[in-house]
């Protein structure tokens, strides 16, 4: 999204950068909250504490295998991305909100990491629509906030290129940190499930 929604691109399209960005963040947060709430509502009558904890833990471990470079599998999900034709066809707040909503809904665009599946499994097994809303909103917000990294590029195209290169360079470290956190969370969930089952 940084290459599409940034101060340079918005200026070239005669759109206001901050209007587009706010719509993007709100769209992603609200869509994530709606999906999380729906999953929490659906899971409320059927989710059982020990089974839920174990289920999320197993999904987290399987997800780590999918995320591992040597495993040879990609995380399940669609192959589509947002429609960049919207950039020239609609106002900034429309494509900002539309792109954000698609990313907040998580499973309508490319799923790059298994943490997406784990987050919404947590919403499903939370046994509460309200908890699901909170989980989904946090997911949507976390997925949207990186767009703010482009706010400082101003009118300098080389600054945008440098930012994109820098963020690409961080990708392996972020993947390692996410995998480590997911593994620690899975271990914690297994321990909690065992303690509750005892």
MDTraj code that builds the backbone (N, CA, C; nanometers):
import mdtraj as md
import numpy as np

residues = "UNK UNK UNK UNK UNK UNK UNK UNK UNK UNK UNK UNK UNK UNK UNK UNK UNK UNK UNK UNK UNK UNK UNK UNK UNK UNK UNK UNK UNK UNK UNK UNK UNK UNK UNK UNK UNK UNK UNK UNK UNK UNK UNK UNK UNK UNK UNK UNK UNK UNK UNK UNK UNK UNK UNK UNK UNK UNK UNK UNK UNK UNK UNK UNK UNK UNK UNK UNK UNK UNK UNK UNK UNK UNK UNK UNK UNK UNK UNK UNK UNK UNK UNK UNK UNK UNK UNK UNK UNK UNK UNK UNK UNK UNK UNK UNK UNK UNK UNK UNK UNK UNK UNK UNK UNK UNK UNK UNK UNK UNK UNK UNK UNK UNK UNK UNK UNK UNK UNK UNK UNK UNK UNK UNK UNK UNK UNK UNK UNK UNK UNK UNK UNK UNK UNK UNK UNK UNK UNK UNK UNK UNK UNK UNK UNK UNK UNK UNK UNK UNK UNK UNK UNK UNK UNK UNK UNK UNK UNK UNK UNK UNK UNK UNK UNK UNK UNK UNK UNK UNK UNK UNK UNK UNK UNK UNK UNK UNK UNK UNK UNK UNK UNK UNK UNK UNK UNK UNK UNK UNK UNK UNK UNK UNK UNK UNK UNK UNK".split()
xyz = np.array([
    [0.0801, -0.1199, 0.0000],
    [0.0000, 0.0000, 0.0000],
    [0.0845, 0.1265, 0.0000],
    [0.2063, 0.1194, 0.0559],
    [0.2898, 0.2384, 0.0614],
    [0.3204, 0.2930, -0.0770],
    [0.3352, 0.2045, -0.1728],
    [0.3643, 0.2496, -0.3082],
    [0.2412, 0.3109, -0.3737],
    [0.1220, 0.2821, -0.3236],
    [-0.0015, 0.3342, -0.3815],
    [-0.0550, 0.4558, -0.3071],
    [-0.0566, 0.4487, -0.1744],
    [-0.1101, 0.5587, -0.0938],
    [0.0050, 0.6229, -0.0189],
    [0.0484, 0.7366, -0.0692],
    [0.1573, 0.8137, -0.0092],
    [0.1372, 0.9592, -0.0491],
    [0.2061, 1.0514, 0.0158],
    [0.1839, 1.1927, -0.0174],
    [0.2070, 1.2258, -0.1653],
    [0.3073, 1.1638, -0.2276],
    [0.3352, 1.1912, -0.3687],
    [0.2196, 1.1465, -0.4581],
    [0.1756, 1.0234, -0.4385],
    [0.0674, 0.9692, -0.5202],
    [-0.0629, 1.0447, -0.5014],
    [-0.0929, 1.0784, -0.3760],
    [-0.2180, 1.1501, -0.3489],
    [-0.2145, 1.2891, -0.4116],
    [-0.0990, 1.3550, -0.4045],
    [-0.0866, 1.4874, -0.4665],
    [-0.1042, 1.4755, -0.6177],
    [-0.0458, 1.3744, -0.6785],
    [-0.0573, 1.3555, -0.8239],
    [-0.2018, 1.3287, -0.8653],
    [-0.2796, 1.2675, -0.7781],
    [-0.4204, 1.2389, -0.8095],
    [-0.5136, 1.3491, -0.7604],
    [-0.4571, 1.4606, -0.7102],
    [-0.5354, 1.5725, -0.6559],
    [-0.6249, 1.5300, -0.5388],
    [-0.5714, 1.4420, -0.4560],
    [-0.6421, 1.3962, -0.3366],
    [-0.5659, 1.4433, -0.2129],
    [-0.6345, 1.4470, -0.1007],
    [-0.5688, 1.4870, 0.0236],
    [-0.5197, 1.3614, 0.0958],
    [-0.3892, 1.3549, 0.1156],
    [-0.3247, 1.2370, 0.1740],
    [-0.3896, 1.1973, 0.3064],
    [-0.4062, 1.2916, 0.3982],
    [-0.4553, 1.2555, 0.5314],
    [-0.6005, 1.2064, 0.5282],
    [-0.6801, 1.2590, 0.4378],
    [-0.8183, 1.2108, 0.4246],
    [-0.8175, 1.0649, 0.3804],
    [-0.7349, 1.0337, 0.2812],
    [-0.7245, 0.8962, 0.2315],
    [-0.6731, 0.8029, 0.3406],
    [-0.5707, 0.8462, 0.4133],
    [-0.5099, 0.7612, 0.5164],
    [-0.6066, 0.7356, 0.6316],
    [-0.6766, 0.8388, 0.6758],
    [-0.7736, 0.8196, 0.7843],
    [-0.8838, 0.7234, 0.7396],
    [-0.9328, 0.7411, 0.6160],
    [-1.0354, 0.6492, 0.5647],
    [-0.9821, 0.5066, 0.5581],
    [-0.8570, 0.4916, 0.5191],
    [-0.7926, 0.3602, 0.5100],
    [-0.7848, 0.2932, 0.6482],
    [-0.7377, 0.3675, 0.7467],
    [-0.7227, 0.3115, 0.8818],
    [-0.8588, 0.2801, 0.9424],
    [-0.9544, 0.3713, 0.9264],
    [-1.0891, 0.3467, 0.9800],
    [-1.1528, 0.2268, 0.9092],
    [-1.1405, 0.2212, 0.7767],
    [-1.1976, 0.1089, 0.7017],
    [-1.1420, -0.0249, 0.7461],
    [-1.0098, -0.0316, 0.7651],
    [-0.9469, -0.1565, 0.8077],
    [-0.9887, -0.1950, 0.9493],
    [-0.9920, -0.0968, 1.0389],
    [-1.0281, -0.1240, 1.1789],
    [-1.1731, -0.1698, 1.1911],
    [-1.2632, -0.0995, 1.1238],
    [-1.4061, -0.1338, 1.1309],
    [-1.4325, -0.2703, 1.0668],
    [-1.3719, -0.2963, 0.9514],
    [-1.3929, -0.4259, 0.8846],
    [-1.3391, -0.5396, 0.9701],
    [-1.2206, -0.5219, 1.0293],
    [-1.1662, -0.6230, 1.1190],
    [-1.2569, -0.6470, 1.2383],
    [-1.3103, -0.5378, 1.2945],
    [-1.4007, -0.5492, 1.4094],
    [-1.5283, -0.6245, 1.3726],
    [-1.5832, -0.5948, 1.2561],
    [-1.7053, -0.6644, 1.2126],
    [-1.6811, -0.8132, 1.1916],
    [-1.5707, -0.8473, 1.1254],
    [-1.5389, -0.9888, 1.1047],
    [-1.5139, -1.0587, 1.2380],
    [-1.4340, -0.9957, 1.3235],
    [-1.4059, -1.0551, 1.4549],
    [-1.5322, -1.0723, 1.5374],
    [-1.6192, -0.9713, 1.5355],
    [-1.7451, -0.9802, 1.6095],
    [-1.8345, -1.0914, 1.5591],
    [-1.8427, -1.1043, 1.4265],
    [-1.9240, -1.2118, 1.3679],
    [-1.8695, -1.3484, 1.4074],
    [-1.7366, -1.3638, 1.4029],
    [-1.6775, -1.4925, 1.4423],
    [-1.6984, -1.5200, 1.5904],
    [-1.6833, -1.4176, 1.6738],
    [-1.7066, -1.4357, 1.8177],
    [-1.8505, -1.4751, 1.8461],
    [-1.9440, -1.4157, 1.7728],
    [-2.0860, -1.4475, 1.7887],
    [-2.1139, -1.5914, 1.7486],
    [-2.0573, -1.6333, 1.6337],
    [-2.0783, -1.7706, 1.5848],
    [-2.0150, -1.8717, 1.6798],
    [-1.8979, -1.8395, 1.7318],
    [-1.8269, -1.9334, 1.8185],
    [-1.8785, -1.9398, 1.9606],
    [-1.9523, -1.8368, 2.0037],
    [-1.9953, -1.8296, 2.1439],
    [-2.0700, -1.9537, 2.1932],
    [-2.1668, -2.0052, 2.1182],
    [-2.2413, -2.1199, 2.1719],
    [-2.1668, -2.2531, 2.1628],
    [-2.0636, -2.2622, 2.0803],
    [-1.9999, -2.3918, 2.0594],
    [-1.8586, -2.4025, 2.1164],
    [-1.7918, -2.2907, 2.1361],
    [-1.6521, -2.2946, 2.1819],
    [-1.6449, -2.3399, 2.3278],
    [-1.5530, -2.4286, 2.3549],
    [-1.5279, -2.4764, 2.4912],
    [-1.3866, -2.4350, 2.5292],
    [-1.3651, -2.3889, 2.6527],
    [-1.2356, -2.3297, 2.6895],
    [-1.1131, -2.4144, 2.6572],
    [-1.1081, -2.5378, 2.7020],
    [-0.9882, -2.6192, 2.6824],
    [-0.9685, -2.6517, 2.5346],
    [-1.0763, -2.6897, 2.4674],
    [-1.0688, -2.7217, 2.3251],
    [-1.0279, -2.5978, 2.2454],
    [-1.0805, -2.4816, 2.2833],
    [-1.0471, -2.3573, 2.2139],
    [-0.9001, -2.3236, 2.2285],
    [-0.8481, -2.3331, 2.3500],
    [-0.7069, -2.3046, 2.3735],
    [-0.6179, -2.3995, 2.2932],
    [-0.6520, -2.5273, 2.2979],
    [-0.5731, -2.6265, 2.2237],
    [-0.5852, -2.6039, 2.0729],
    [-0.7047, -2.5711, 2.0274],
    [-0.7252, -2.5479, 1.8844],
    [-0.6431, -2.4314, 1.8317],
    [-0.6413, -2.3207, 1.9046],
    [-0.5616, -2.2048, 1.8617],
    [-0.4134, -2.2398, 1.8669],
    [-0.3712, -2.3143, 1.9684],
    [-0.2304, -2.3540, 1.9804],
    [-0.1881, -2.4407, 1.8618],
    [-0.2712, -2.5371, 1.8256],
    [-0.2392, -2.6245, 1.7121],
    [-0.2338, -2.5432, 1.5827],
    [-0.3295, -2.4533, 1.5650],
    [-0.3300, -2.3696, 1.4455],
    [-0.2042, -2.2822, 1.4400],
    [-0.1609, -2.2302, 1.5541],
    [-0.0401, -2.1479, 1.5594],
    [0.0832, -2.2287, 1.5185],
    [0.0922, -2.3530, 1.5662],
    [0.2072, -2.4379, 1.5323],
    [0.2047, -2.4751, 1.3844],
    [0.0891, -2.5137, 1.3329],
    [0.0767, -2.5458, 1.1903],
    [0.1097, -2.4218, 1.1067],
    [0.0649, -2.3057, 1.1546],
    [0.0941, -2.1810, 1.0853],
    [0.2424, -2.1521, 1.0771],
    [0.3148, -2.1814, 1.1839],
    [0.4600, -2.1614, 1.1833],
    [0.5246, -2.2462, 1.0743],
    [0.4740, -2.3671, 1.0553],
    [0.5267, -2.4528, 0.9492],
    [0.5007, -2.3924, 0.8105],
    [0.3818, -2.3373, 0.7916],
    [0.3508, -2.2728, 0.6639],
    [0.4371, -2.1493, 0.6416],
    [0.4660, -2.0763, 0.7490],
    [0.5466, -1.9546, 0.7379],
    [0.6946, -1.9846, 0.7142],
    [0.7390, -2.1038, 0.7536],
    [0.8812, -2.1377, 0.7417],
    [0.9221, -2.1443, 0.5947],
    [1.0340, -2.0785, 0.5581],
    [1.0752, -2.0757, 0.4175],
    [1.1029, -2.2139, 0.3589],
    [1.1539, -2.3067, 0.4371],
    [1.1907, -2.4376, 0.3853],
    [1.0756, -2.5350, 0.3718],
    [0.9579, -2.4988, 0.4214],
    [0.8447, -2.5907, 0.4212],
    [0.7852, -2.6073, 0.2813],
    [0.7988, -2.5048, 0.1987],
    [0.7531, -2.5146, 0.0603],
    [0.6055, -2.4922, 0.0387],
    [0.5342, -2.4487, 0.1393],
    [0.3908, -2.4210, 0.1257],
    [0.3670, -2.2742, 0.1568],
    [0.2654, -2.2178, 0.0931],
    [0.2285, -2.0817, 0.1284],
    [0.1033, -2.0861, 0.2149],
    [0.0848, -1.9812, 0.2901],
    [-0.0309, -1.9719, 0.3788],
    [-0.1575, -1.9743, 0.2930],
    [-0.2560, -2.0569, 0.3286],
    [-0.3796, -2.0628, 0.2498],
    [-0.4511, -1.9280, 0.2460],
    [-0.5083, -1.9000, 0.1323],
    [-0.5831, -1.7758, 0.1148],
    [-0.5923, -1.7395, -0.0316],
    [-0.6678, -1.6361, -0.0623],
    [-0.6845, -1.5967, -0.2023],
    [-0.5557, -1.5400, -0.2619],
    [-0.5496, -1.5345, -0.3927],
    [-0.4322, -1.4811, -0.4627],
    [-0.4544, -1.3375, -0.5089],
    [-0.5671, -1.2784, -0.4774],
    [-0.5981, -1.1444, -0.5275],
    [-0.5497, -1.0357, -0.4321],
    [-0.5262, -0.9192, -0.4878],
    [-0.4914, -0.8008, -0.4109],
    [-0.5956, -0.6942, -0.4421],
    [-0.5881, -0.5817, -0.3747],
    [-0.6855, -0.4756, -0.4003],
    [-0.6741, -0.4282, -0.5450],
    [-0.7826, -0.3748, -0.5983],
    [-0.7879, -0.3306, -0.7373],
    [-0.7298, -0.1893, -0.7494],
    [-0.6090, -0.1807, -0.8038],
    [-0.5403, -0.0514, -0.8153],
    [-0.6096, 0.0433, -0.9128],
    [-0.7023, -0.0068, -0.9945],
    [-0.7772, 0.0810, -1.0853],
    [-0.8654, 0.1795, -1.0087],
    [-0.8951, 0.1464, -0.8824],
    [-0.9750, 0.2368, -0.8005],
    [-0.9047, 0.3709, -0.7821],
    [-0.7705, 0.3692, -0.7823],
    [-0.6937, 0.4912, -0.7559],
    [-0.7279, 0.6035, -0.8531],
    [-0.7522, 0.5701, -0.9786],
    [-0.7858, 0.6721, -1.0771],
    [-0.9346, 0.6925, -1.0956],
    [-1.0152, 0.6037, -1.0378],
    [-1.1597, 0.6081, -1.0629],
    [-1.2404, 0.6733, -0.9512],
    [-1.1876, 0.6750, -0.8286],
    [-1.2668, 0.7219, -0.7143],
    [-1.1928, 0.8294, -0.6359],
    [-1.2646, 0.8935, -0.5478],
    [-1.2058, 0.9913, -0.4561],
    [-1.1175, 0.9183, -0.3559],
    [-1.0241, 0.9918, -0.2969],
    [-0.9291, 0.9321, -0.2033],
    [-0.9939, 0.8631, -0.0856],
    [-1.0974, 0.9239, -0.0286],
    [-1.1600, 0.8618, 0.0887],
    [-1.2317, 0.7329, 0.0507],
    [-1.2778, 0.7235, -0.0764],
    [-1.3482, 0.6021, -0.1199],
    [-1.2496, 0.4867, -0.1346],
    [-1.1410, 0.5079, -0.2109],
    [-1.0465, 0.3970, -0.2249],
    [-0.9693, 0.3737, -0.0966],
    [-0.9490, 0.4777, -0.0150],
    [-0.8853, 0.4564, 0.1150],
    [-0.9683, 0.3631, 0.2017],
    [-1.0971, 0.3946, 0.2138],
    [-1.1863, 0.3101, 0.2947],
    [-1.2021, 0.1718, 0.2332],
    [-1.2126, 0.1657, 0.0994],
    [-1.2303, 0.0364, 0.0324],
    [-1.1086, -0.0533, 0.0459],
    [-0.9897, 0.0027, 0.0244],
    [-0.8671, -0.0763, 0.0405],
    [-0.8523, -0.1195, 0.1862],
    [-0.8764, -0.0262, 0.2785],
    [-0.8643, -0.0590, 0.4202],
    [-0.9598, -0.1693, 0.4616],
    [-1.0849, -0.1596, 0.4149],
    [-1.1841, -0.2618, 0.4509],
    [-1.1432, -0.3992, 0.3992],
    [-1.0906, -0.4040, 0.2776],
    [-1.0474, -0.5330, 0.2223],
    [-0.9322, -0.5921, 0.3036],
    [-0.8396, -0.5085, 0.3467],
    [-0.7283, -0.5587, 0.4280],
    [-0.7756, -0.5973, 0.5672],
    [-0.8686, -0.5212, 0.6243],
    [-0.9225, -0.5543, 0.7564],
    [-1.0030, -0.6830, 0.7561],
    [-1.0669, -0.7136, 0.6441],
    [-1.1416, -0.8394, 0.6334],
    [-1.0494, -0.9597, 0.6186],
    [-0.9233, -0.9348, 0.5986],
    [-0.8147, -1.0336, 0.6065],
    [-0.8156, -1.1401, 0.4985],
    [-0.9261, -1.2012, 0.4714],
    [-0.9283, -1.3177, 0.3846],
    [-0.9813, -1.2880, 0.2447],
    [-0.9937, -1.1602, 0.2096],
    [-1.0378, -1.1259, 0.0740],
    [-0.9189, -1.0812, -0.0119],
    [-0.8014, -1.0687, 0.0497],
    [-0.6784, -1.0388, -0.0236],
    [-0.5734, -1.1424, 0.0153],
    [-0.4551, -1.1306, -0.0424],
    [-0.3475, -1.2262, -0.0151],
    [-0.3193, -1.2323, 0.1354],
    [-0.3157, -1.3526, 0.1898],
    [-0.2800, -1.3736, 0.3303],
    [-0.1302, -1.4060, 0.3328],
    [-0.0517, -1.3151, 0.3896],
    [0.0938, -1.3306, 0.3834],
    [0.1523, -1.4075, 0.5009],
    [0.0794, -1.4162, 0.6111],
    [0.1329, -1.4848, 0.7292],
    [0.0208, -1.5578, 0.8015],
    [0.0557, -1.6663, 0.8658],
    [-0.0445, -1.7465, 0.9368],
    [-0.1001, -1.6743, 1.0586],
    [-0.0336, -1.5691, 1.1039],
    [-0.0837, -1.4924, 1.2185],
    [-0.2249, -1.4401, 1.1907],
    [-0.2577, -1.4178, 1.0646],
    [-0.3927, -1.3744, 1.0276],
    [-0.4949, -1.4806, 1.0678],
    [-0.4678, -1.6058, 1.0321],
    [-0.5582, -1.7153, 1.0682],
    [-0.5665, -1.7313, 1.2197],
    [-0.4530, -1.7188, 1.2864],
    [-0.4499, -1.7342, 1.4325],
    [-0.5316, -1.6245, 1.4998],
    [-0.5171, -1.5005, 1.4515],
    [-0.5917, -1.3891, 1.5118],
    [-0.7414, -1.4126, 1.5045],
    [-0.7886, -1.4537, 1.3879],
    [-0.9330, -1.4715, 1.3748],
    [-0.9818, -1.6031, 1.4349],
    [-0.8926, -1.7007, 1.4528],
    [-0.9295, -1.8191, 1.5315],
    [-0.9510, -1.7773, 1.6773],
    [-0.8682, -1.6855, 1.7246],
    [-0.8871, -1.6328, 1.8607],
    [-1.0228, -1.5645, 1.8730],
    [-1.0626, -1.4901, 1.7699],
    [-1.1941, -1.4257, 1.7716],
    [-1.3051, -1.5302, 1.7749],
    [-1.2929, -1.6343, 1.6927],
    [-1.3936, -1.7404, 1.6874],
    [-1.4069, -1.8111, 1.8217],
    [-1.2920, -1.8427, 1.8823],
    [-1.2930, -1.9183, 2.0071],
    [-1.3023, -1.8305, 2.1314],
    [-1.3188, -1.6998, 2.1125],
    [-1.3254, -1.6096, 2.2288],
    [-1.4541, -1.6269, 2.3083],
    [-1.5541, -1.6898, 2.2472],
    [-1.6834, -1.7156, 2.3107],
    [-1.7612, -1.5883, 2.3391],
    [-1.7309, -1.4812, 2.2639],
    [-1.7982, -1.3539, 2.2873],
    [-1.7879, -1.2668, 2.1623],
    [-1.9016, -1.2128, 2.1210],
    [-1.9004, -1.1211, 2.0073],
    [-1.8190, -0.9963, 2.0406],
    [-1.8306, -0.9488, 2.1645],
    [-1.7582, -0.8288, 2.2050],
    [-1.6070, -0.8512, 2.2046],
    [-1.5633, -0.9658, 2.2552],
    [-1.4205, -0.9987, 2.2509],
    [-1.3751, -1.0143, 2.1059],
    [-1.4596, -1.0742, 2.0231],
    [-1.4272, -1.0874, 1.8815],
    [-1.4122, -0.9521, 1.8136],
    [-1.4992, -0.8573, 1.8484],
    [-1.4887, -0.7211, 1.7948],
    [-1.3541, -0.6603, 1.8328],
    [-1.3157, -0.6757, 1.9596],
    [-1.1878, -0.6193, 2.0064],
    [-1.0701, -0.6827, 1.9328],
    [-1.0713, -0.8146, 1.9198],
    [-0.9620, -0.8845, 1.8501],
    [-0.9552, -0.8409, 1.7043],
    [-1.0693, -0.8382, 1.6374],
    [-1.0716, -0.7974, 1.4967],
    [-1.0314, -0.6526, 1.4766],
    [-1.0746, -0.5641, 1.5665],
    [-1.0383, -0.4224, 1.5550],
    [-0.8885, -0.4031, 1.5725],
    [-0.8304, -0.4741, 1.6682],
    [-0.6852, -0.4647, 1.6885],
    [-0.6116, -0.5165, 1.5655],
    [-0.6587, -0.6265, 1.5098],
    [-0.5987, -0.6798, 1.3876],
    [-0.6061, -0.5769, 1.2746],
    [-0.7258, -0.5233, 1.2513],
    [-0.7442, -0.4269, 1.1428],
    [-0.6601, -0.3025, 1.1612],
    [-0.6529, -0.2537, 1.2841],
    [-0.5713, -0.1354, 1.3122],
    [-0.4233, -0.1650, 1.2902],
    [-0.3776, -0.2808, 1.3417],
    [-0.2365, -0.3179, 1.3255],
    [-0.2008, -0.3371, 1.1780],
    [-0.2945, -0.3855, 1.1006],
    [-0.2668, -0.4060, 0.9586],
    [-0.2639, -0.2737, 0.8820],
    [-0.3344, -0.1724, 0.9321],
    [-0.3442, -0.0448, 0.8604],
    [-0.2368, 0.0561, 0.8996],
    [-0.1952, 0.0561, 1.0248],
    [-0.1042, 0.1596, 1.0751],
    [0.0272, 0.1731, 0.9973],
    [0.0843, 0.0666, 0.9416],
    [0.2088, 0.0852, 0.8655],
    [0.1996, 0.1871, 0.7520],
    [0.0787, 0.2181, 0.7066],
    [0.0634, 0.3181, 0.6005],
    [0.1181, 0.4534, 0.6449],
    [0.1211, 0.4777, 0.7760],
    [0.1698, 0.6053, 0.8272],
    [0.3195, 0.6238, 0.8049],
    [0.3910, 0.5161, 0.7781],
    [0.5352, 0.5274, 0.7533],
    [0.5648, 0.6171, 0.6344],
    [0.4721, 0.6272, 0.5403],
    [0.4941, 0.7085, 0.4203],
    [0.4655, 0.8559, 0.4433],
    [0.4152, 0.8930, 0.5585],
    [0.3731, 1.0316, 0.5802],
    [0.4877, 1.1313, 0.5712],
    [0.6104, 1.0879, 0.5920],
    [0.7238, 1.1797, 0.5932],
    [0.7974, 1.1907, 0.4599],
    [0.7517, 1.1221, 0.3576],
    [0.8263, 1.1284, 0.2311],
    [0.8084, 1.2620, 0.1607],
    [0.7027, 1.3338, 0.1946],
    [0.6827, 1.4663, 0.1367],
    [0.6776, 1.4647, -0.0143],
    [0.7608, 1.5492, -0.0763],
    [0.7591, 1.5608, -0.2222],
    [0.8816, 1.4961, -0.2872],
    [0.9511, 1.4126, -0.2105],
    [1.0768, 1.3547, -0.2587],
    [1.0586, 1.2085, -0.3006],
    [1.0571, 1.1805, -0.4321],
    [1.0411, 1.0412, -0.4772],
    [1.1517, 0.9489, -0.4271],
    [1.2735, 1.0019, -0.4131],
    [1.3830, 0.9167, -0.3650],
    [1.3609, 0.8773, -0.2197],
    [1.2950, 0.9630, -0.1410],
    [1.2639, 0.9291, -0.0020],
    [1.1636, 0.8137, 0.0031],
    [1.0675, 0.8140, -0.0882],
    [0.9705, 0.7038, -0.0941],
    [1.0395, 0.5735, -0.1330],
    [1.1264, 0.5789, -0.2341],
    [1.1982, 0.4581, -0.2744],
    [1.2857, 0.4060, -0.1608],
    [1.3520, 0.4965, -0.0897],
    [1.4375, 0.4562, 0.0224],
    [1.3538, 0.3933, 0.1337],
    [1.2354, 0.4490, 0.1590],
    [1.1467, 0.3937, 0.2615],
    [1.1030, 0.2521, 0.2244],
    [1.0624, 0.2329, 0.0996],
    [1.0183, 0.0995, 0.0550],
    [1.1329, -0.0007, 0.0672],
    [1.2550, 0.0400, 0.0273],
    [1.3719, -0.0492, 0.0405],
    [1.3994, -0.0819, 0.1866],
    [1.3912, 0.0184, 0.2723],
    [1.4176, -0.0033, 0.4152],
    [1.3155, -0.1004, 0.4749],
    [1.1897, -0.0824, 0.4413],
    [1.0859, -0.1718, 0.4939],
    [1.1008, -0.3135, 0.4389],
    [1.1387, -0.3258, 0.3133],
    [1.1644, -0.4591, 0.2558],
    [1.2808, -0.5257, 0.3284],
    [1.3811, -0.4474, 0.3649],
    [1.4953, -0.5013, 0.4393],
    [1.4566, -0.5500, 0.5784],
    [1.3528, -0.4889, 0.6358],
    [1.3064, -0.5297, 0.7688],
    [1.2197, -0.6553, 0.7646],
    [1.1690, -0.6895, 0.6481],
    [1.0743, -0.8015, 0.6361],
    [1.1240, -0.9311, 0.7011],
    [1.2483, -0.9763, 0.6765],
    [1.2921, -1.1022, 0.7388],
    [1.2933, -1.0949, 0.8920],
    [1.3358, -0.9811, 0.9476],
    [1.3393, -0.9686, 1.0940],
    [1.1993, -0.9667, 1.1537],
    [1.1074, -0.8998, 1.0854],
    [0.9686, -0.8972, 1.1328],
    [0.9095, -1.0381, 1.1270],
    [0.9391, -1.1122, 1.0216],
    [0.8888, -1.2502, 1.0092],
    [0.9422, -1.3373, 1.1218],
    [1.0700, -1.3219, 1.1547],
    [1.1293, -1.4007, 1.2635],
    [1.0646, -1.3639, 1.3970],
    [1.0466, -1.2346, 1.4209],
    [0.9858, -1.1903, 1.5467],
    [0.8415, -1.2391, 1.5581],
    [0.7676, -1.2321, 1.4481],
    [0.6282, -1.2791, 1.4492],
    [0.6217, -1.4288, 1.4761],
    [0.7098, -1.5048, 1.4120],
    [0.7128, -1.6498, 1.4321],
    [0.7498, -1.6839, 1.5756],
    [0.8472, -1.6123, 1.6313],
    [0.8875, -1.6372, 1.7708],
    [0.7724, -1.6066, 1.8656],
    [0.7036, -1.4965, 1.8443],
    [0.5906, -1.4610, 1.9294],
    [0.4790, -1.5635, 1.9166],
    [0.4527, -1.6065, 1.7936],
    [0.3473, -1.7055, 1.7701],
    [0.3821, -1.8383, 1.8371],
    [0.5090, -1.8778, 1.8312],
    [0.5516, -2.0014, 1.8968],
    [0.5390, -1.9924, 2.0480],
    [0.5788, -1.8772, 2.1041],
    [0.5666, -1.8585, 2.2495],
    [0.4202, -1.8584, 2.2914],
    [0.3355, -1.7949, 2.2114],
    [0.1925, -1.7932, 2.2425],
    [0.1341, -1.9338, 2.2361],
    [0.1755, -2.0120, 2.1360],
    [0.1268, -2.1498, 2.1246],
    [0.1672, -2.2311, 2.2467],
    [0.2922, -2.2167, 2.2904],
    [0.3388, -2.2896, 2.4098],
    [0.2577, -2.2479, 2.5323],
    [0.2335, -2.1184, 2.5457],
    [0.1541, -2.0688, 2.6581],
    [0.0121, -2.1213, 2.6563],
    [-0.0473, -2.1279, 2.5381],
    [-0.1844, -2.1778, 2.5251],
    [-0.1923, -2.3266, 2.5594],
    [-0.0923, -2.4031, 2.5157],
    [-0.0883, -2.5471, 2.5499],
    [-0.0788, -2.5634, 2.7009],
    [0.0093, -2.4877, 2.7642],
    [0.0256, -2.4958, 2.9101],
    [-0.1057, -2.4601, 2.9798],
    [-0.1726, -2.3555, 2.9328],
    [-0.2991, -2.3137, 2.9926],
    [-0.4065, -2.4199, 2.9730],
    [-0.4105, -2.4799, 2.8528],
    [-0.5113, -2.5849, 2.8258],
    [-0.4869, -2.7051, 2.9160],
    [-0.3606, -2.7430, 2.9342],
    [-0.3278, -2.8570, 3.0221],
    [-0.3681, -2.8251, 3.1658],
    [-0.3386, -2.7034, 3.2101],
    [-0.3722, -2.6643, 3.3470],
    [-0.5229, -2.6636, 3.3683],
    [-0.5986, -2.6178, 3.2694],
    [-0.7448, -2.6150, 3.2838],
    [-0.8047, -2.7530, 3.2768],
    [-0.7413, -2.8417, 3.1985],
    [-0.7943, -2.9774, 3.1850],
    [-0.7689, -3.0601, 3.3101],
    [-0.6650, -3.0247, 3.3851],
    [-0.6271, -3.1023, 3.5032],
    [-0.7231, -3.0821, 3.6178],
])
top = md.Topology()
chain = top.add_chain()
for i, resn in enumerate(residues, 1):
    res = top.add_residue(resn, chain, resSeq=i)
    for name in ("N", "CA", "C"):
        top.add_atom(name, md.element.get_by_symbol(name[0]), res)
traj = md.Trajectory(xyz[None], top)
